[in-house]
Amino acid sequence: MKRSIVQLMLFMAGILLCCSLPAQEKPGKKAPVFKMQEFHQRGGLPNVFYKIKTQRQIRIGYIGGSITEAKDGWRDLTFSWFRLNFPKTAFYQVNATIGGTGSDLGVFRMEHDVFTGKPDLLFVEFAVNDDGFTRENVLRSMEGLIRKTWAAFPNTDICLVYTTAEKFCPDLVNGKPHPASEAMEELARHYGIPSIHVGMEIARLYAQGKLVLSADPSENEHTIVFTKDRTHPLSESGHPLYANVVVKYLDKMSKKANKTVHQLPLSYIQDNWQGAKMIDISQTELQGKWTKLSGDNPIVQQFSEFMPTVYQAKPGASMKFKFKGKVLGFYDCIGPDAGTIEISVDGKKQEKCRFDRFCSYNRKNSFFIDGLEDGPHEVEVRVLDTKIDKAAILSLRGTVISDPARYEGLDWFPANVMIVGELLK
């Protein structure tokens, strides 16, 4: 009888102990994300570690969006890892990151922004910025990026890095990777490219109740705060977590070092964007008021690293050209002076406003024309004089116009035409 009472008391104490545990702790340990594999070595990074042993100078490249662009972020931290762990080697960084852009623009930027730096290793990070792209679109642009790289530099190693954001973490906790990273994984398997899903560490800490996805760090002194804006990791907390995951697997891959030529297998999809081309505006037929901005222009001074030439077109100005293919886009600057353009492709017209709620400052941007069939096309772009309620657009972000003169312009500032195909004369 006494034994039964003791057993009952122990049983009740166990129930009370379980109930007293933090709410997130128990389910967190069982979350599907703990069973997911965050690293796939595949072919590894044999060339770069072989070169570190045999060469004096190494170039590490990064292409991605604002998460990788961030100063003192995972990019700088992982670059520092190379410098600290191999102090006898001189490392140079090729920074080809542009905030707010995805792999669709990235594949067009490879020749100018990446290949001129001749990287021995290229990190590619577009998982968050490719959110909303279809699987097919991610495959087309990312495969084009991979094939371009190895066609030009067959000894350059590639590593895919998948970051995350607050809205993706609940799915990660439940074992559901983001569709963009899943599409990229298809290509990583096909080409034998290593991949690191740094977002899984964030999801695991979140599932355990050890991390807050978005908050004010000053109000959470005893908890890890990942981000303040739901997307961009904090340099003092989120980015070190990312970098720690990457360098853990860099150290593992450093054990395999040999000279390898990356052969291009058959394409994973036939209509990939390996043939993506940037066309200078001067190669088109220009009419009306066009000006090639000089080197002392603030826009050129700000963006010359990625946009060697920028043009300014006034309302009434037009551009005409012909091309053969099915992908058409434009690489331009948008800001306070931006207006509206009309694009006509084979006689079908559409308008595109180049002013948005972030246009209180100038920034690099791009857009594509959807629904084109493969074949020859005639294109005409005309700058309109359509009035825009810029104050109302900016108010969506809480911005108030204090200097109306800055916003009087209705111009277009293109840098390049983007096509997959051939420009026709």
Stockholm file with secondary structure:
# STOCKHOLM 1.0

chainA/1-425         MKRSIVQLMLFMAGILLCCSLPAQEKPGKKAPVFKMQEFHQRGGLPNVFYKIKTQRQIRIGYIGGSITEAKDGWRDLTFSWFRLNFPKTAFYQVNATIGGTGSDLGVFRMEHDVFTGKPDLLFVEFAVNDDGFTRENVLRSMEGLIRKTWAAFPNTDICLVYTTAEKFCPDLVNGKPHPASEAMEELARHYGIPSIHVGMEIARLYAQGKLVLSADPSENEHTIVFTKDRTHPLSESGHPLYANVVVKYLDKMSKKANKTVHQLPLSYIQDNWQGAKMIDISQTELQGKWTKLSGDNPIVQQFSEFMPTVYQAKPGASMKFKFKGKVLGFYDCIGPDAGTIEISVDGKKQEKCRFDRFCSYNRKNSFFIDGLEDGPHEVEVRVLDTKIDKAAILSLRGTVISDPARYEGLDWFPANVMIVGELLK
#=GR chainA/1-425 SS CHHHHHHHHHHHHHHHHHHHSCTTHHHHHHCGGGGSCCEECTTCCHHHHHHHHHCSEEEEEEEESHHHHSTTSHHHHHHHHHHHHCTTSEEEEEECCCTTCCHHHHHHHIIIIIGGGCCSEEEEECTTTTTTCCHHHHHHHHHHHHHHHHHHCTTCEEEEEECCCGGGHHHHHTTCCCHHHHHHHHHHHHHTCCEEETHHHHHHHHHTTSEEEECCGGGCTTSEEEESSSSSBCTTTHHHHHHHHHHHHHHHHTTCCCCCCCCCCSCSSTTCSTTEEEEEGGGSEEESSEEECCTTSHHHHHHTTTCSCCEEECTTCEEEEEEEEEEEEEEEEESTTBCEEEEEETTEEEEEECCCTTTTSCEEEEEEECCCCSEEEEEEEEECCCCCCHHHHHHTTTCCCSCGGGGCCCBBEEEEEEEEEEEEC
#=GC SS_cons         CHHHHHHHHHHHHHHHHHHHSCTTHHHHHHCGGGGSCCEECTTCCHHHHHHHHHCSEEEEEEEESHHHHSTTSHHHHHHHHHHHHCTTSEEEEEECCCTTCCHHHHHHHIIIIIGGGCCSEEEEECTTTTTTCCHHHHHHHHHHHHHHHHHHCTTCEEEEEECCCGGGHHHHHTTCCCHHHHHHHHHHHHHTCCEEETHHHHHHHHHTTSEEEECCGGGCTTSEEEESSSSSBCTTTHHHHHHHHHHHHHHHHTTCCCCCCCCCCSCSSTTCSTTEEEEEGGGSEEESSEEECCTTSHHHHHHTTTCSCCEEECTTCEEEEEEEEEEEEEEEEESTTBCEEEEEETTEEEEEECCCTTTTSCEEEEEEECCCCSEEEEEEEEECCCCCCHHHHHHTTTCCCSCGGGGCCCBBEEEEEEEEEEEEC
//
